[in-house]
Amino acid sequence: MSQSSKTFQKDLTQGSVPRLLLSFAMPLLISNSLQAVYNLVDMIVVGQYIGGAGMSAVSIGGDLLHLITFVAMGFSSAGQVIIAQNVGARDMDHVRKTIGTMFTFLLGIALLISAVCLVLRTQILHWLNTPAESYAYTMDYAVTCMVGLIFIYGYNIVSAILRGMGDSKRPFYFVAIAAILNIILDIVFVVYMNMAVFGAALATVIGQGVSFLFSIVYLYRHRDAFHFDFAPSSFRIDMPALRRLVALGVPMAIQSAAVSFSKIVLMSWINLYGVIYSALAGIYNKVGLIIGIVSNSFTAAGSSMVAQNLGAGKTERVPRILRWILFFTSIISVAAGIAIVFFYPSIFSMFTSDAEVLAVSSILVLPTLVNFVGSATRSVAFSIINGSGNSRLNLAVAIIDGICSRIGFAWLFGFILGMHCQGFWMGDALAGCVPIMIGMAYLLSGKWKNAGSANKH
């Protein structure tokens, strides 16, 4: 291995577990926080200057965007795990083949999904029961994001490569660029140029595009560290690498899609209650996004640490990694829960000044607290499942958590028990607590211990 590769890569198999976990997770936490900030800025700026109809559009459009990025999320997470396992095993040839295969496969998928969604855009908004008051705004937001989908996919690919190599700092820098640019353009487009919801979406796409450009330039300039020369032949799909990527990526993509699909179903039910509750759903989702960044950050860090340690055969470190993940995420979730209980009127009013929306916002408190419990525990389960590359278990979690539990609980609480919109959110929150039960059963089984050697090739 070249000296530049050794310098660039971060060894996650040596040293103090809590120190390594924090050194890897904190840049991810800050990075994801910045990404959440520019999503929140869309909601806040639109909510303050356009009102409930604009918030409804951003909420619906945001859920739709999350749904169509499921392939990027799933396959980039799979690529990150595969790269981390190969780095742990010092197999840089497979790292190179995985990188080239990811680029070609995922960017092709992004173009295909964009085209299909643009053709079906009217029907999609109809399926979502989009309120008439926010229909035009929602169309503007959705179409703009569909056009810029390739930038989201591209950024996810580069971030997966860097994190799989043990680098969590550079993704933070790139998302910081997107966040700062998005905030500035949001204010310029919406407040000063009166571009309404289209301006908020355009600001997001431009920020993501610039971030992707910077990340590609960085990857090219440090190509020796990745053993990836960016020659056209390097982007040729390697069939063994693709089969491995698909084997792990499909369950992860289904997992991401299942959660997003269930949220779309819930949003379509909520939209039946009118634009006020549709706008309120935006607040619930954004608060969930804030605490979700903690779970996602520690999941990404934990998955890479577990994968590298399994690749290096150091199975004894895995339980310690999981315990420290639970410790850190629990502290943050408890603090966030206390803030919601005592300061929810002030927190929710950050998103909108619409009195009708804020008048019913108290119904969000209980589902939000339950959601925080799920966020504190999910990262433990997904770190062991994703880090070991268990594709079958990933698929099971996708079906149970993403579809059966989430939609089933929401139907039970919302329709059967008559809790209506609060019941839909309660069902969504309770479903987030399901993965920890599956993850703990897998951990106690010990089957994950042989995953590193089984997944190397």
KOLZA-476342 format. One record per residue (C-alpha): residue number from 1; residue in one letter; z, x negated, y. Coordinates in steps of 0.25 Angstrom, whole numbers. Layout:
# KOLZA-476342
<node pos="NUM" code="A" z="Z" x="X" y="Y"/>
...
This chain:
# KOLZA-476342
<node pos="1" code="M" z="0" x="0" y="0"/>
<node pos="2" code="S" z="-4" x="-5" y="14"/>
<node pos="3" code="Q" z="7" x="-9" y="24"/>
<node pos="4" code="S" z="2" x="1" y="33"/>
<node pos="5" code="S" z="4" x="12" y="23"/>
<node pos="6" code="K" z="18" x="7" y="20"/>
<node pos="7" code="T" z="21" x="7" y="35"/>
<node pos="8" code="F" z="15" x="21" y="37"/>
<node pos="9" code="Q" z="21" x="28" y="25"/>
<node pos="10" code="K" z="36" x="32" y="25"/>
<node pos="11" code="D" z="43" x="30" y="12"/>
<node pos="12" code="L" z="51" x="43" y="9"/>
<node pos="13" code="T" z="57" x="37" y="-4"/>
<node pos="14" code="Q" z="67" x="27" y="2"/>
<node pos="15" code="G" z="79" x="28" y="11"/>
<node pos="16" code="S" z="89" x="39" y="15"/>
<node pos="17" code="V" z="84" x="53" y="12"/>
<node pos="18" code="P" z="89" x="60" y="24"/>
<node pos="19" code="R" z="84" x="49" y="33"/>
<node pos="20" code="L" z="70" x="49" y="27"/>
<node pos="21" code="L" z="70" x="65" y="27"/>
<node pos="22" code="L" z="74" x="65" y="42"/>
<node pos="23" code="S" z="64" x="54" y="46"/>
<node pos="24" code="F" z="53" x="62" y="39"/>
<node pos="25" code="A" z="57" x="76" y="42"/>
<node pos="26" code="M" z="61" x="74" y="57"/>
<node pos="27" code="P" z="47" x="71" y="62"/>
<node pos="28" code="L" z="41" x="82" y="54"/>
<node pos="29" code="L" z="52" x="91" y="60"/>
<node pos="30" code="I" z="48" x="87" y="74"/>
<node pos="31" code="S" z="34" x="88" y="70"/>
<node pos="32" code="N" z="35" x="102" y="64"/>
<node pos="33" code="S" z="44" x="106" y="76"/>
<node pos="34" code="L" z="33" x="102" y="86"/>
<node pos="35" code="Q" z="23" x="110" y="77"/>
<node pos="36" code="A" z="32" x="122" y="78"/>
<node pos="37" code="V" z="33" x="120" y="93"/>
<node pos="38" code="Y" z="19" x="121" y="96"/>
<node pos="39" code="N" z="18" x="134" y="87"/>
<node pos="40" code="L" z="30" x="139" y="94"/>
<node pos="41" code="V" z="24" x="136" y="108"/>
<node pos="42" code="D" z="12" x="145" y="104"/>
<node pos="43" code="M" z="22" x="156" y="101"/>
<node pos="44" code="I" z="31" x="154" y="113"/>
<node pos="45" code="V" z="20" x="152" y="124"/>
<node pos="46" code="V" z="12" x="164" y="118"/>
<node pos="47" code="G" z="25" x="172" y="117"/>
<node pos="48" code="Q" z="30" x="169" y="131"/>
<node pos="49" code="Y" z="16" x="171" y="138"/>
<node pos="50" code="I" z="9" x="181" y="130"/>
<node pos="51" code="G" z="20" x="189" y="123"/>
<node pos="52" code="G" z="21" x="196" y="109"/>
<node pos="53" code="A" z="7" x="198" y="106"/>
<node pos="54" code="G" z="4" x="183" y="108"/>
<node pos="55" code="M" z="16" x="180" y="99"/>
<node pos="56" code="S" z="11" x="189" y="89"/>
<node pos="57" code="A" z="-2" x="182" y="89"/>
<node pos="58" code="V" z="4" x="168" y="88"/>
<node pos="59" code="S" z="13" x="173" y="77"/>
<node pos="60" code="I" z="2" x="179" y="68"/>
<node pos="61" code="G" z="-8" x="168" y="71"/>
<node pos="62" code="G" z="3" x="157" y="68"/>
<node pos="63" code="D" z="5" x="164" y="54"/>
<node pos="64" code="L" z="-9" x="165" y="51"/>
<node pos="65" code="L" z="-11" x="150" y="55"/>
<node pos="66" code="H" z="0" x="146" y="46"/>
<node pos="67" code="L" z="-7" x="154" y="35"/>
<node pos="68" code="I" z="-20" x="147" y="36"/>
<node pos="69" code="T" z="-14" x="133" y="37"/>
<node pos="70" code="F" z="-7" x="135" y="23"/>
<node pos="71" code="V" z="-18" x="126" y="16"/>
<node pos="72" code="A" z="-15" x="114" y="26"/>
<node pos="73" code="M" z="0" x="116" y="24"/>
<node pos="74" code="G" z="0" x="116" y="9"/>
<node pos="75" code="F" z="-10" x="105" y="7"/>
<node pos="76" code="S" z="-5" x="96" y="17"/>
<node pos="77" code="S" z="9" x="97" y="11"/>
<node pos="78" code="A" z="3" x="94" y="-2"/>
<node pos="79" code="G" z="-4" x="82" y="3"/>
<node pos="80" code="Q" z="9" x="77" y="10"/>
<node pos="81" code="V" z="16" x="78" y="-4"/>
<node pos="82" code="I" z="5" x="71" y="-11"/>
<node pos="83" code="I" z="3" x="60" y="-1"/>
<node pos="84" code="A" z="19" x="58" y="-1"/>
<node pos="85" code="Q" z="19" x="57" y="-16"/>
<node pos="86" code="N" z="8" x="47" y="-16"/>
<node pos="87" code="V" z="14" x="39" y="-5"/>
<node pos="88" code="G" z="27" x="39" y="-13"/>
<node pos="89" code="A" z="19" x="34" y="-25"/>
<node pos="90" code="R" z="11" x="24" y="-16"/>
<node pos="91" code="D" z="-2" x="30" y="-20"/>
<node pos="92" code="M" z="-10" x="29" y="-8"/>
<node pos="93" code="D" z="-24" x="32" y="-14"/>
<node pos="94" code="H" z="-19" x="46" y="-17"/>
<node pos="95" code="V" z="-14" x="47" y="-3"/>
<node pos="96" code="R" z="-28" x="44" y="2"/>
<node pos="97" code="K" z="-35" x="54" y="-7"/>
<node pos="98" code="T" z="-25" x="65" y="-3"/>
<node pos="99" code="I" z="-27" x="63" y="12"/>
<node pos="100" code="G" z="-42" x="63" y="11"/>
<node pos="101" code="T" z="-42" x="76" y="2"/>
<node pos="102" code="M" z="-32" x="83" y="11"/>
<node pos="103" code="F" z="-41" x="81" y="23"/>
<node pos="104" code="T" z="-54" x="86" y="17"/>
<node pos="105" code="F" z="-48" x="97" y="9"/>
<node pos="106" code="L" z="-38" x="103" y="20"/>
<node pos="107" code="L" z="-47" x="102" y="32"/>
<node pos="108" code="G" z="-58" x="109" y="24"/>
<node pos="109" code="I" z="-48" x="120" y="21"/>
<node pos="110" code="A" z="-44" x="121" y="35"/>
<node pos="111" code="L" z="-59" x="124" y="40"/>
<node pos="112" code="L" z="-61" x="134" y="29"/>
<node pos="113" code="I" z="-48" x="142" y="32"/>
<node pos="114" code="S" z="-52" x="142" y="47"/>
<node pos="115" code="A" z="-65" x="147" y="44"/>
<node pos="116" code="V" z="-60" x="158" y="35"/>
<node pos="117" code="C" z="-49" x="163" y="45"/>
<node pos="118" code="L" z="-58" x="163" y="57"/>
<node pos="119" code="V" z="-68" x="172" y="49"/>
<node pos="120" code="L" z="-56" x="181" y="45"/>
<node pos="121" code="R" z="-48" x="181" y="57"/>
<node pos="122" code="T" z="-49" x="196" y="61"/>
<node pos="123" code="Q" z="-46" x="200" y="47"/>
<node pos="124" code="I" z="-34" x="190" y="46"/>
<node pos="125" code="L" z="-28" x="196" y="59"/>
<node pos="126" code="H" z="-30" x="210" y="53"/>
<node pos="127" code="W" z="-23" x="206" y="40"/>
<node pos="128" code="L" z="-11" x="201" y="49"/>
<node pos="129" code="N" z="-9" x="215" y="56"/>
<node pos="130" code="T" z="-10" x="207" y="69"/>
<node pos="131" code="P" z="-5" x="216" y="80"/>
<node pos="132" code="A" z="-16" x="222" y="90"/>
<node pos="133" code="E" z="-8" x="216" y="102"/>
<node pos="134" code="S" z="-9" x="202" y="97"/>
<node pos="135" code="Y" z="-22" x="202" y="89"/>
<node pos="136" code="A" z="-31" x="195" y="99"/>
<node pos="137" code="Y" z="-20" x="184" y="101"/>
<node pos="138" code="T" z="-19" x="182" y="86"/>
<node pos="139" code="M" z="-34" x="181" y="84"/>
<node pos="140" code="D" z="-34" x="170" y="95"/>
<node pos="141" code="Y" z="-23" x="162" y="89"/>
<node pos="142" code="A" z="-28" x="164" y="75"/>
<node pos="143" code="V" z="-42" x="160" y="77"/>
<node pos="144" code="T" z="-38" x="148" y="86"/>
<node pos="145" code="C" z="-29" x="142" y="75"/>
<node pos="146" code="M" z="-39" x="145" y="64"/>
<node pos="147" code="V" z="-49" x="136" y="71"/>
<node pos="148" code="G" z="-39" x="125" y="73"/>
<node pos="149" code="L" z="-34" x="126" y="58"/>
<node pos="150" code="I" z="-41" x="113" y="54"/>
<node pos="151" code="F" z="-31" x="105" y="64"/>
<node pos="152" code="I" z="-19" x="111" y="57"/>
<node pos="153" code="Y" z="-24" x="107" y="44"/>
<node pos="154" code="G" z="-28" x="93" y="48"/>
<node pos="155" code="Y" z="-14" x="90" y="54"/>
<node pos="156" code="N" z="-7" x="95" y="42"/>
<node pos="157" code="I" z="-16" x="85" y="33"/>
<node pos="158" code="V" z="-12" x="73" y="42"/>
<node pos="159" code="S" z="2" x="77" y="43"/>
<node pos="160" code="A" z="3" x="78" y="27"/>
<node pos="161" code="I" z="-3" x="64" y="26"/>
<node pos="162" code="L" z="7" x="58" y="36"/>
<node pos="163" code="R" z="19" x="65" y="30"/>
<node pos="164" code="G" z="15" x="62" y="16"/>
<node pos="165" code="M" z="14" x="47" y="20"/>
<node pos="166" code="G" z="29" x="49" y="25"/>
<node pos="167" code="D" z="25" x="50" y="40"/>
<node pos="168" code="S" z="31" x="62" y="47"/>
<node pos="169" code="K" z="31" x="56" y="61"/>
<node pos="170" code="R" z="16" x="57" y="64"/>
<node pos="171" code="P" z="14" x="72" y="61"/>
<node pos="172" code="F" z="25" x="74" y="71"/>
<node pos="173" code="Y" z="17" x="66" y="82"/>
<node pos="174" code="F" z="4" x="74" y="79"/>
<node pos="175" code="V" z="11" x="88" y="79"/>
<node pos="176" code="A" z="18" x="83" y="92"/>
<node pos="177" code="I" z="4" x="82" y="98"/>
<node pos="178" code="A" z="0" x="96" y="94"/>
<node pos="179" code="A" z="13" x="102" y="99"/>
<node pos="180" code="I" z="13" x="96" y="112"/>
<node pos="181" code="L" z="-2" x="99" y="114"/>
<node pos="182" code="N" z="0" x="113" y="109"/>
<node pos="183" code="I" z="12" x="116" y="119"/>
<node pos="184" code="I" z="4" x="111" y="131"/>
<node pos="185" code="L" z="-8" x="119" y="127"/>
<node pos="186" code="D" z="0" x="131" y="124"/>
<node pos="187" code="I" z="5" x="132" y="138"/>
<node pos="188" code="V" z="-8" x="128" y="144"/>
<node pos="189" code="F" z="-17" x="138" y="136"/>
<node pos="190" code="V" z="-7" x="150" y="135"/>
<node pos="191" code="V" z="1" x="149" y="148"/>
<node pos="192" code="Y" z="-9" x="143" y="158"/>
<node pos="193" code="M" z="-23" x="146" y="152"/>
<node pos="194" code="N" z="-19" x="160" y="147"/>
<node pos="195" code="M" z="-26" x="158" y="134"/>
<node pos="196" code="A" z="-15" x="166" y="127"/>
<node pos="197" code="V" z="-13" x="165" y="112"/>
<node pos="198" code="F" z="-27" x="158" y="110"/>
<node pos="199" code="G" z="-21" x="147" y="119"/>
<node pos="200" code="A" z="-9" x="145" y="110"/>
<node pos="201" code="A" z="-18" x="144" y="98"/>
<node pos="202" code="L" z="-27" x="134" y="104"/>
<node pos="203" code="A" z="-16" x="125" y="109"/>
<node pos="204" code="T" z="-11" x="125" y="95"/>
<node pos="205" code="V" z="-24" x="121" y="89"/>
<node pos="206" code="I" z="-27" x="110" y="99"/>
<node pos="207" code="G" z="-13" x="104" y="97"/>
<node pos="208" code="Q" z="-16" x="104" y="82"/>
<node pos="209" code="G" z="-30" x="98" y="83"/>
<node pos="210" code="V" z="-25" x="87" y="92"/>
<node pos="211" code="S" z="-14" x="84" y="83"/>
<node pos="212" code="F" z="-23" x="83" y="71"/>
<node pos="213" code="L" z="-32" x="74" y="78"/>
<node pos="214" code="F" z="-21" x="64" y="82"/>
<node pos="215" code="S" z="-16" x="65" y="67"/>
<node pos="216" code="I" z="-30" x="61" y="62"/>
<node pos="217" code="V" z="-31" x="50" y="71"/>
<node pos="218" code="Y" z="-18" x="44" y="67"/>
<node pos="219" code="L" z="-21" x="46" y="52"/>
<node pos="220" code="Y" z="-34" x="38" y="54"/>
<node pos="221" code="R" z="-28" x="27" y="62"/>
<node pos="222" code="H" z="-18" x="25" y="51"/>
<node pos="223" code="R" z="-27" x="28" y="39"/>
<node pos="224" code="D" z="-24" x="15" y="32"/>
<node pos="225" code="A" z="-9" x="20" y="30"/>
<node pos="226" code="F" z="-15" x="32" y="23"/>
<node pos="227" code="H" z="-26" x="24" y="15"/>
<node pos="228" code="F" z="-35" x="35" y="21"/>
<node pos="229" code="D" z="-47" x="29" y="28"/>
<node pos="230" code="F" z="-53" x="42" y="34"/>
<node pos="231" code="A" z="-67" x="38" y="28"/>
<node pos="232" code="P" z="-75" x="51" y="25"/>
<node pos="233" code="S" z="-74" x="47" y="10"/>
<node pos="234" code="S" z="-59" x="48" y="11"/>
<node pos="235" code="F" z="-59" x="63" y="14"/>
<node pos="236" code="R" z="-66" x="66" y="1"/>
<node pos="237" code="I" z="-58" x="75" y="-7"/>
<node pos="238" code="D" z="-51" x="68" y="-19"/>
<node pos="239" code="M" z="-50" x="78" y="-30"/>
<node pos="240" code="P" z="-38" x="73" y="-37"/>
<node pos="241" code="A" z="-31" x="73" y="-23"/>
<node pos="242" code="L" z="-36" x="87" y="-20"/>
<node pos="243" code="R" z="-31" x="92" y="-33"/>
<node pos="244" code="R" z="-17" x="87" y="-31"/>
<node pos="245" code="L" z="-18" x="92" y="-16"/>
<node pos="246" code="V" z="-22" x="106" y="-21"/>
<node pos="247" code="A" z="-12" x="106" y="-32"/>
<node pos="248" code="L" z="0" x="104" y="-22"/>
<node pos="249" code="G" z="-7" x="110" y="-10"/>
<node pos="250" code="V" z="-11" x="123" y="-15"/>
<node pos="251" code="P" z="3" x="128" y="-18"/>
<node pos="252" code="M" z="8" x="122" y="-5"/>
<node pos="253" code="A" z="-3" x="129" y="2"/>
<node pos="254" code="I" z="0" x="142" y="-5"/>
<node pos="255" code="Q" z="15" x="140" y="-1"/>
<node pos="256" code="S" z="11" x="138" y="14"/>
<node pos="257" code="A" z="1" x="150" y="13"/>
<node pos="258" code="A" z="10" x="159" y="6"/>
<node pos="259" code="V" z="21" x="158" y="17"/>
<node pos="260" code="S" z="10" x="159" y="27"/>
<node pos="261" code="F" z="4" x="171" y="20"/>
<node pos="262" code="S" z="17" x="178" y="19"/>
<node pos="263" code="K" z="20" x="176" y="34"/>
<node pos="264" code="I" z="7" x="182" y="37"/>
<node pos="265" code="V" z="10" x="194" y="28"/>
<node pos="266" code="L" z="24" x="196" y="35"/>
<node pos="267" code="M" z="17" x="194" y="49"/>
<node pos="268" code="S" z="7" x="205" y="45"/>
<node pos="269" code="W" z="19" x="214" y="41"/>
<node pos="270" code="I" z="26" x="211" y="54"/>
<node pos="271" code="N" z="14" x="213" y="62"/>
<node pos="272" code="L" z="15" x="228" y="58"/>
<node pos="273" code="Y" z="27" x="229" y="66"/>
<node pos="274" code="G" z="20" x="225" y="79"/>
<node pos="275" code="V" z="18" x="214" y="89"/>
<node pos="276" code="I" z="33" x="212" y="92"/>
<node pos="277" code="Y" z="36" x="209" y="78"/>
<node pos="278" code="S" z="24" x="201" y="76"/>
<node pos="279" code="A" z="29" x="192" y="88"/>
<node pos="280" code="L" z="43" x="192" y="82"/>
<node pos="281" code="A" z="36" x="186" y="69"/>
<node pos="282" code="G" z="31" x="175" y="78"/>
<node pos="283" code="I" z="45" x="171" y="82"/>
<node pos="284" code="Y" z="51" x="172" y="68"/>
<node pos="285" code="N" z="39" x="163" y="63"/>
<node pos="286" code="K" z="41" x="153" y="74"/>
<node pos="287" code="V" z="56" x="152" y="72"/>
<node pos="288" code="G" z="53" x="150" y="57"/>
<node pos="289" code="L" z="43" x="139" y="61"/>
<node pos="290" code="I" z="54" x="132" y="69"/>
<node pos="291" code="I" z="63" x="131" y="57"/>
<node pos="292" code="G" z="52" x="129" y="47"/>
<node pos="293" code="I" z="48" x="116" y="53"/>
<node pos="294" code="V" z="62" x="111" y="48"/>
<node pos="295" code="S" z="58" x="115" y="34"/>
<node pos="296" code="N" z="44" x="110" y="35"/>
<node pos="297" code="S" z="48" x="97" y="40"/>
<node pos="298" code="F" z="58" x="94" y="29"/>
<node pos="299" code="T" z="49" x="100" y="19"/>
<node pos="300" code="A" z="38" x="90" y="23"/>
<node pos="301" code="A" z="48" x="78" y="24"/>
<node pos="302" code="G" z="54" x="82" y="11"/>
<node pos="303" code="S" z="41" x="84" y="3"/>
<node pos="304" code="S" z="36" x="70" y="7"/>
<node pos="305" code="M" z="50" x="64" y="4"/>
<node pos="306" code="V" z="50" x="71" y="-10"/>
<node pos="307" code="A" z="36" x="68" y="-13"/>
<node pos="308" code="Q" z="37" x="53" y="-10"/>
<node pos="309" code="N" z="50" x="52" y="-18"/>
<node pos="310" code="L" z="44" x="59" y="-30"/>
<node pos="311" code="G" z="32" x="50" y="-28"/>
<node pos="312" code="A" z="41" x="38" y="-29"/>
<node pos="313" code="G" z="49" x="43" y="-40"/>
<node pos="314" code="K" z="62" x="45" y="-32"/>
<node pos="315" code="T" z="66" x="59" y="-37"/>
<node pos="316" code="E" z="81" x="56" y="-34"/>
<node pos="317" code="R" z="78" x="57" y="-19"/>
<node pos="318" code="V" z="72" x="71" y="-19"/>
<node pos="319" code="P" z="85" x="79" y="-20"/>
<node pos="320" code="R" z="91" x="71" y="-8"/>
<node pos="321" code="I" z="79" x="74" y="0"/>
<node pos="322" code="L" z="80" x="89" y="-3"/>
<node pos="323" code="R" z="95" x="89" y="1"/>
<node pos="324" code="W" z="93" x="82" y="14"/>
<node pos="325" code="I" z="81" x="92" y="17"/>
<node pos="326" code="L" z="90" x="104" y="15"/>
<node pos="327" code="F" z="101" x="97" y="23"/>
<node pos="328" code="F" z="92" x="95" y="36"/>
<node pos="329" code="T" z="85" x="108" y="35"/>
<node pos="330" code="S" z="98" x="116" y="33"/>
<node pos="331" code="I" z="104" x="110" y="46"/>
<node pos="332" code="I" z="92" x="113" y="54"/>
<node pos="333" code="S" z="90" x="128" y="49"/>
<node pos="334" code="V" z="105" x="131" y="51"/>
<node pos="335" code="A" z="104" x="126" y="66"/>
<node pos="336" code="A" z="92" x="134" y="68"/>
<node pos="337" code="G" z="98" x="146" y="62"/>
<node pos="338" code="I" z="110" x="145" y="71"/>
<node pos="339" code="A" z="101" x="144" y="83"/>
<node pos="340" code="I" z="93" x="157" y="79"/>
<node pos="341" code="V" z="106" x="165" y="77"/>
<node pos="342" code="F" z="112" x="162" y="90"/>
<node pos="343" code="F" z="100" x="160" y="99"/>
<node pos="344" code="Y" z="88" x="168" y="93"/>
<node pos="345" code="P" z="86" x="176" y="106"/>
<node pos="346" code="S" z="83" x="164" y="113"/>
<node pos="347" code="I" z="75" x="157" y="102"/>
<node pos="348" code="F" z="66" x="169" y="100"/>
<node pos="349" code="S" z="64" x="171" y="115"/>
<node pos="350" code="M" z="58" x="158" y="115"/>
<node pos="351" code="F" z="45" x="164" y="109"/>
<node pos="352" code="T" z="44" x="176" y="117"/>
<node pos="353" code="S" z="49" x="184" y="129"/>
<node pos="354" code="D" z="44" x="197" y="123"/>
<node pos="355" code="A" z="56" x="206" y="124"/>
<node pos="356" code="E" z="51" x="215" y="113"/>
<node pos="357" code="V" z="50" x="203" y="103"/>
<node pos="358" code="L" z="63" x="197" y="107"/>
<node pos="359" code="A" z="70" x="211" y="105"/>
<node pos="360" code="V" z="68" x="211" y="90"/>
<node pos="361" code="S" z="69" x="196" y="88"/>
<node pos="362" code="S" z="83" x="197" y="82"/>
<node pos="363" code="I" z="77" x="201" y="69"/>
<node pos="364" code="L" z="72" x="187" y="67"/>
<node pos="365" code="V" z="85" x="180" y="66"/>
<node pos="366" code="L" z="89" x="183" y="52"/>
<node pos="367" code="P" z="76" x="180" y="45"/>
<node pos="368" code="T" z="75" x="167" y="54"/>
<node pos="369" code="L" z="89" x="163" y="48"/>
<node pos="370" code="V" z="84" x="165" y="34"/>
<node pos="371" code="N" z="71" x="158" y="37"/>
<node pos="372" code="F" z="80" x="146" y="42"/>
<node pos="373" code="V" z="87" x="145" y="28"/>
<node pos="374" code="G" z="73" x="145" y="21"/>
<node pos="375" code="S" z="68" x="134" y="30"/>
<node pos="376" code="A" z="80" x="125" y="27"/>
<node pos="377" code="T" z="78" x="126" y="12"/>
<node pos="378" code="R" z="63" x="127" y="11"/>
<node pos="379" code="S" z="61" x="112" y="14"/>
<node pos="380" code="V" z="69" x="108" y="2"/>
<node pos="381" code="A" z="61" x="116" y="-8"/>
<node pos="382" code="F" z="48" x="112" y="-3"/>
<node pos="383" code="S" z="51" x="97" y="-2"/>
<node pos="384" code="I" z="54" x="97" y="-17"/>
<node pos="385" code="I" z="42" x="106" y="-21"/>
<node pos="386" code="N" z="32" x="100" y="-11"/>
<node pos="387" code="G" z="37" x="86" y="-13"/>
<node pos="388" code="S" z="36" x="86" y="-28"/>
<node pos="389" code="G" z="22" x="92" y="-27"/>
<node pos="390" code="N" z="25" x="104" y="-36"/>
<node pos="391" code="S" z="13" x="113" y="-33"/>
<node pos="392" code="R" z="17" x="124" y="-43"/>
<node pos="393" code="L" z="31" x="126" y="-37"/>
<node pos="394" code="N" z="24" x="126" y="-23"/>
<node pos="395" code="L" z="15" x="137" y="-27"/>
<node pos="396" code="A" z="27" x="145" y="-33"/>
<node pos="397" code="V" z="35" x="143" y="-20"/>
<node pos="398" code="A" z="22" x="147" y="-12"/>
<node pos="399" code="I" z="21" x="160" y="-20"/>
<node pos="400" code="I" z="36" x="163" y="-20"/>
<node pos="401" code="D" z="40" x="159" y="-6"/>
<node pos="402" code="G" z="27" x="162" y="1"/>
<node pos="403" code="I" z="23" x="175" y="-4"/>
<node pos="404" code="C" z="33" x="182" y="-14"/>
<node pos="405" code="S" z="46" x="179" y="-6"/>
<node pos="406" code="R" z="41" x="180" y="8"/>
<node pos="407" code="I" z="32" x="192" y="7"/>
<node pos="408" code="G" z="41" x="199" y="-3"/>
<node pos="409" code="F" z="54" x="197" y="5"/>
<node pos="410" code="A" z="47" x="201" y="18"/>
<node pos="411" code="W" z="42" x="214" y="11"/>
<node pos="412" code="L" z="56" x="216" y="6"/>
<node pos="413" code="F" z="64" x="214" y="18"/>
<node pos="414" code="G" z="53" x="220" y="28"/>
<node pos="415" code="F" z="48" x="232" y="21"/>
<node pos="416" code="I" z="57" x="236" y="9"/>
<node pos="417" code="L" z="70" x="233" y="17"/>
<node pos="418" code="G" z="65" x="238" y="30"/>
<node pos="419" code="M" z="68" x="226" y="38"/>
<node pos="420" code="H" z="54" x="225" y="43"/>
<node pos="421" code="C" z="50" x="213" y="51"/>
<node pos="422" code="Q" z="64" x="206" y="50"/>
<node pos="423" code="G" z="62" x="208" y="35"/>
<node pos="424" code="F" z="49" x="201" y="35"/>
<node pos="425" code="W" z="55" x="189" y="41"/>
<node pos="426" code="M" z="67" x="190" y="32"/>
<node pos="427" code="G" z="58" x="190" y="20"/>
<node pos="428" code="D" z="50" x="178" y="26"/>
<node pos="429" code="A" z="63" x="170" y="28"/>
<node pos="430" code="L" z="69" x="173" y="14"/>
<node pos="431" code="A" z="57" x="168" y="7"/>
<node pos="432" code="G" z="59" x="155" y="14"/>
<node pos="433" code="C" z="72" x="153" y="6"/>
<node pos="434" code="V" z="64" x="154" y="-7"/>
<node pos="435" code="P" z="58" x="140" y="-9"/>
<node pos="436" code="I" z="72" x="133" y="-9"/>
<node pos="437" code="M" z="75" x="141" y="-22"/>
<node pos="438" code="I" z="62" x="136" y="-29"/>
<node pos="439" code="G" z="64" x="122" y="-23"/>
<node pos="440" code="M" z="78" x="120" y="-28"/>
<node pos="441" code="A" z="74" x="125" y="-42"/>
<node pos="442" code="Y" z="63" x="115" y="-42"/>
<node pos="443" code="L" z="72" x="104" y="-38"/>
<node pos="444" code="L" z="83" x="107" y="-48"/>
<node pos="445" code="S" z="72" x="107" y="-59"/>
<node pos="446" code="G" z="69" x="92" y="-57"/>
<node pos="447" code="K" z="54" x="95" y="-60"/>
<node pos="448" code="W" z="51" x="89" y="-46"/>
<node pos="449" code="K" z="55" x="75" y="-51"/>
<node pos="450" code="N" z="42" x="72" y="-58"/>
<node pos="451" code="A" z="33" x="78" y="-47"/>
<node pos="452" code="G" z="31" x="64" y="-40"/>
<node pos="453" code="S" z="24" x="57" y="-52"/>
<node pos="454" code="A" z="17" x="70" y="-56"/>
<node pos="455" code="N" z="10" x="72" y="-43"/>
<node pos="456" code="K" z="6" x="58" y="-39"/>
<node pos="457" code="H" z="-8" x="59" y="-45"/>
